[in-house]
Amino acid sequence: MGLPSCKHLRFFGCHLNSMAGKCVALFVIALVFRAAMLPTFSGFGEVAQNSFRVINKGSLSSDSELQMRKNKFLEVPQIVWGLNNQKIAFARACLTARMMKRTLLMPSLSASLFYKEIDLLQPISFDKVFQFERFNSLCNGFVRLGRYSDLSNRTQVFELQKGSGRKWTIERDLDQLREFSKEPYDGYEVIRILGKNPFLWHDHWPVKDYAKVFDCLVLVEEISKEADKVVSKIREMGRKVGSKAVFSQNASNSESPSSLPMPYIAVHMRIEKDWMIHCKKLEQRFNISQICSSKEEIIGRVGNIAGLKTPMIVYLAVADSLLEDNSILNGWKEGLLPFEKKKLGVMGIYNKYPYLFQSAIDYEVCLRANVFVGNSFSTFSSLIALERTLKMIKMGITTSCGKDVTWPSYAYNILGELNGPQRWMTDMSDSSLHAISYGTKDVSC
């Protein structure tokens, strides 16, 4: 294409021999040149932009280009282990599908812990635990779940084997995902990943992306109502003992104490036999002594939480079937009134359900507590602390260090001020979920 001549510029009323005319001419030439080259530069921009998104795969953007395709799917193995390991595995599968711009086929969870129950994995559909449509609504534009009925041709499946072993590095894993996000593999309707449980896949995403997925998980009504019953029972016990306990920061609340729900502390008391074996191994592997906590240490540190007014109900979230110590209700500081499921009178609620439902109910009870105290090397405790951190952030609170806040969490395995548990707020800027998946002694404060 030739450059425009002077006669083509006369409609501007300009003369090329004037300075103004020359400026106009150069401007028009630039516009013509840009129009001629636009497809080439647009293509480059798109490639650069896509490369940037792969590198910054943690972006929470809901840009249409990042929305998950409804006709391309990712299938993953059955998700296993504890409730919160399953939630992490599910989120990792969602984020893998997001990177590949695919819809995640609704996976099977596991209703039981395979290492302690005869029924082994006991698969259970995701939508029997969490609300399917609600998940897609809340996570719209970020990740997407699909059903097997959405498939048009079940024969268009490519089976992808996940690597394993020490030689399978995080870089090799990421390269594999990138490769299979392109043609010819991208042409398959379904990519089915074979091999290990998604919890064991390499982590390529920041905490904030996991948090976004967790925020979209809403329990089905059946489980939520059972959690309501347990919480109501706890608060009822609080009214019976005349508890008027509040944290000092609530003193200015415009509502009268009688109009507020009775407060309670939830303690995820990890002293079961399976945990004590596990935590001792972790202490040896990491060469630290801040993982295991005895019953006496937990009770002592909870009793030293600064600013806590008593009397106060303390709900003990513990795996009853694995508990060998029957004296967990003894030794508490005066004014702290401990209750576990049996003393609370709610064993009947829990015993109706398999492990996964029981754990989900306990999770909700701990999540809703006025104060939560857990172990920073437990995924159960870690995800509760993360969700409570999200609640604080939504209220405009960016730190729990050095002041009283709403939704406080503590790690009893780490010594804090006044010989109490350490304040705990999840670092939402962390580049991976490793600290939450495997535990940490660094809890932001």
N, C-alpha and C positions, 0 to 999 in steps of 0.2 A: 504494500500500500504506500503511495507517494504522499509527501507532505502537502498540506493545503497551500494554494497560491494566494496572492494578495486579493485577487478578485473574489475569492471565496470568503474573505473577511470584510468586505465592504459593507455588509449589512450591520456591522458594528459601528460604522461611521468612523473607522480608524484609518490612519495612514502609517505605513510601516516605517516611514522615515522619521516619525516622531517617537519620542521615548514611550509615551502611553501606548502608541500603536504597537510598538515592539513587544511590550508587556502582554497586551491582549493576544497578539499572535502566538507568543510562547505558551500562554495559558491554553489556547485552543489546541495547539499542537500537542500539548501534554495530555489533554482530554482525549484526543483522537488516538494517541499512542497507547493510553491506558485502556481504551475500549478494545483496541486491537489485541492487546496482550492479556486482557482480563481472564480469559479461560485458563491460560497457562498459570498465571499467578494465583488464581482461585484454587486450582488444583494443588499447587504447592502449599498454599495456606491450609488446605484441608488436611494434607498429609502431615504438615507440621503440627497442626492442632490435634490430630489424632494421636501423634506420637507423644505430644505433651500430656494427653489424657491417659495414655498407657502408663507413662512415668508417674503421673499424679493420679493414679487410679483411685485414690481415696476421696476424690472430689465429690461433694454432695450435690453437684449440679443436677437439675432436672431438665437440662437442655434436651430438646426433642431428639437430637442425634444420639443421646445417651439412653433414651428410653428403650426398654427391653422389647425385642421383637416378639410378636405373638405367634409367629409361625416357625420359630426356631427354638429348640428346647435343649436343656441340659438335664441329664438323669444321674443321680448319685446313689451310692450304696446305702443300705439301711443305716440309720443313725443310732448309735448305741451309747451305753454307759449312763452316768448320772444325769439328772435333769439339766443341770447347767452346762455340763460337757456337751449334751445334746443341743442345747441352745447355741453354744459356740460353734458346734459343727454345722448346724443349720445356717447360721449367719455366714460362715465361711463358704458354704455351698452357694448361698445367695450372691455373695460378692464375687465368687468365681463366675457364676452365670452372668452377672452384671458386666464383668470385664469382657466376656465373650459376646455381650449384647444378646443374650438368650434368656428365655423364660425358664425358671427352674421348675421341673416337674415335681409336684407335691411329694415329698419323701415320706418314708415310713420312719416313725420314731420307735423307741423300745419301751414297753410298759414296765419291764422288770430289769433288775440288775442281773446280768447273765452269770456273774460269778457267785451269786448266793441263792439263786432261785432255780428250782427244777425246770420251770417252763422256759428257761434260757431267755432268748431275745424277745419273745412274745411281741411281735410287731404290732404297732398301732398307728393308724393313719394320723397325719398331722392335724387334720380338721376335727379329730376327736379330742384334741387337747387345746388347740388355738383356733381362733376364728379366721377362716380362710378369706372370706370376702372383706372382712375388716382389715386384715393384713394388707391385701392389695390396695384398699382404699387409702390407708395411712402411708403406705410405701409407694404410692403411685408416682411414676417417673424416676424412681430410684432402683428398685428391684421388683420382680413380679413372679408370682406363683401361678402355675398352670395345672390342669388336671389331665390325666391320660386320655380322657374323652376328647380333649382338644386336638389330639394327633390326627392327621389326615392319612398317614401311611406309616404303619408301624415297622415296615421293612426298611425304611430309610434311616438306619441306625449305624453310627460309626462307634465302635468300642475303643475307648482310650484308656490305656493302662497307665495309672499313676506310678511314677518311679518310687523307689524306696532304697534304704540303705544310706551309708555315710557319703557315698559318692553322689547321691542325688541331692544336690545343693539347692538352696533357695533360688539361686540364679538359673539353674537348669530347669527348675519347676516353672519359673516365670517365663522362660524361653518357650517351654512346651505349650503353655497357655496361649502365648502370643501366636505361635505357629498354628495351633488348631483354631484360632480365631479367623484364619484366612482361608482362601480357596486352596485346594479343592475341598478341605474338610468343612468349611463354612457352608457348603452347599447341602450337607446332610440335614435332614429335619431334626434328628436327635443325635446328640453326642452323649454316649453313655460312659461315664467314668467308672472304671473297675479298680478293685484293690481296697486299700485301707479306708477306714472310717474318716470322714471329712475333718473330724477333730484333729487328726494327725497330719493333715495336709500342711504344707508350708503356708505361713501367714504373709500376705502381701499388702495388708490394708491397715490404716490407722484406727485407733480406738473410736474416733468419732463416727466412722462408717459402721462399725459394729453396733455402736450405740443407736444409730438410726434404725437398724434392723430390729434390735431388741425393743425399741420404742413402738414398733409396729405389731409386736406380739401381744395379743389380748386373749386371755383365757376364755374358754367356752363358758357359757352361763352356768352350767352345772357345777364346775369347779369353783367359779367365782362365788356362787351362792354358799357353797360349803365353807369357803374362807370367811365369808360374812358371818356365818354362824359361830365360827371359832373366835373371831375378833369380838363379836357381840358378847360372847361368854366371858372373855377376858375383861372387857369393860364393865360387865355386870359385876364381876368379882371386885373390881376397883371401887364401884359404888358401894358395895357391901362393906368394905373396910374403910369407907369414908375418905378415899384418897383424893386429895386436892393438889396433887403434885403437878407442878408446871416448871418449865425452865425459866430462869430469870428474864430471858428476852421476851417472854410472853406476858410479862407484867403489864405492859402498856396496851395489850389487846383490848379493843373496845367491847368485846363480848364478855359477859360475866362468866366466872368459872363454872357456874351451874349449867350454862348453855353450851359449854364445850364438851366434846366426848372425853371420857375418862382416859387419861394417858397411860401408857405402859411401855416398858422396855422389853425388847426381844433380844435374846442372847442365843446365837448359834453355837451351842456348846459342843465342840468337837472333842469328845473324849472316848468315843466308841472304840472297840478293839481294832477294827479295820483301819481307822484313822491313826491310832497310836503306832501301829506297825508302819504305815505309810509315812507319817511325819518323821519318825526316827530315821528312816532311810533317806529322806530328803535332807535332814540335818547333816547326816554323814556325807552325802553327795555335795552339798553346797558349803560344807564346813562352817555352818552357823548354828546358833542355839536359840533362834527366835521363831521357831515354827511350832514345836509341841508346847502345849500348856496343860498343866495339871488342873484338876477340879479346883484345888485350893487357890491356885494362881488366878484363875478366871474369876472366882467368887471375890477374891480380894481386890482385884483391879476394877471390877464393875462397881464395887462398893465405894471406890475412891473417885468416881466421875465427878468432876467439879461442877457446881451449880445445880446439882440434882436435889430436888426437894422430895421428902418422903412423908407419908408412906407411898409406895409405888409397887404396882404389880410387875413382876418379872416373868415373862414367858420364856421357857427353856425349849428351844427347838433342837431336838435330839432324836437320832435314829433309835427308837426304843428297842427294836429287835436285836440291835448290835451292842446295846449298853450292858456292861457288866457291873457297873457301880450303881447301887440302889440308893446311895446317900446324897444324890445331887441336890436335894431340897434342904440339906442341913448346912449350917455354917454361914448363912448369909447375914450381912450387916442388918442391924435393927432398922426396921422401916422398909426393907426390901423384901417383898413377899413373893417367893418363887412358886410357879405353877408349871407342871408339865401336863401332857395330854391326859394322863390318868386322873390326876388330882383335879384337873379342870373339868373332867367329865365329858371329854369329846373323843374318846377312843373309838366309840361307835361310828363316828363320822369318818375317821381315817381307815378303819378296818374294812369298810365297804369297798375300798379301791385298791388297785395294784400300786406298786411303788411310785410310778411316775406321777400319779394323781396325788398321792400323799405328799410327795415332795413339792408339787406345785401349790398345794394348799399352804404348807408351811412357809414357802417362799413368799406368798401373798401376805401372810400374817406378819412376817418379819419386815416386809417392804412397807407396810402401813404403820408400823410402830412409831411412837414418838421419838424413841432412841433405839438405834440398832448397834449391837456389839457382836463382832464375829472374828474369824481368823483370816488374815490376809493371804494365807496359802491355800485357802479353800475356794473353789470356783463358785460354790453356793454363796458364800459371804461376799466374794469379790463382785459378783453381778448385782447383788443387792446394793452394795456400796456404790456401784456405777449408776444404777437407776435412781438412787437417792441423790447422787451428785447431779444427775440430769434435772431432777425436781428443783434443786437449789438454783441451778443455772437458769432455769425458766423463770425463777423468781428474782433474777438479777444478782444472785449471790455467787461470787467467783472464788471465794476461799472460805474454808472453815477454820483456818489457823488463827489462834489468838483471840477468838471471840465466840460467843454463843450464837448459834444459828438454828433455823428450822430444819428438820430432817437430818440431824447429826448422826454420824456413824463413827464407830471406834473399832480399832483392832486390838483385842486383848492380848495377843501374842507379842505385842511390842509395847514396851514400857513408855508411858507418856508422863505428863505433868502430875505432880502430887501422888506418884505411885499408882496412877490410874492407867487405863488403856490409852493408846495413842489415837489422836483424832485422825479421821480417815476421809479423804476426798479423792476420787479417781482423777488421775492426770489425763484430761481429755485431749491433750495435745500429743500424747504418746504416739509414735509412728507404727506401733504394732500392739497386738493384744497379748503378747507373750507374758507380760507381768500378771495379767488377769488369768490367763490360761494355766499358768504354772506357779503363780504366787510371787509375792515380793515383800520385802521388809521396808520398802520406800513407799509410803502412803500419803505423800504430798505435804504433810505437816511435820 
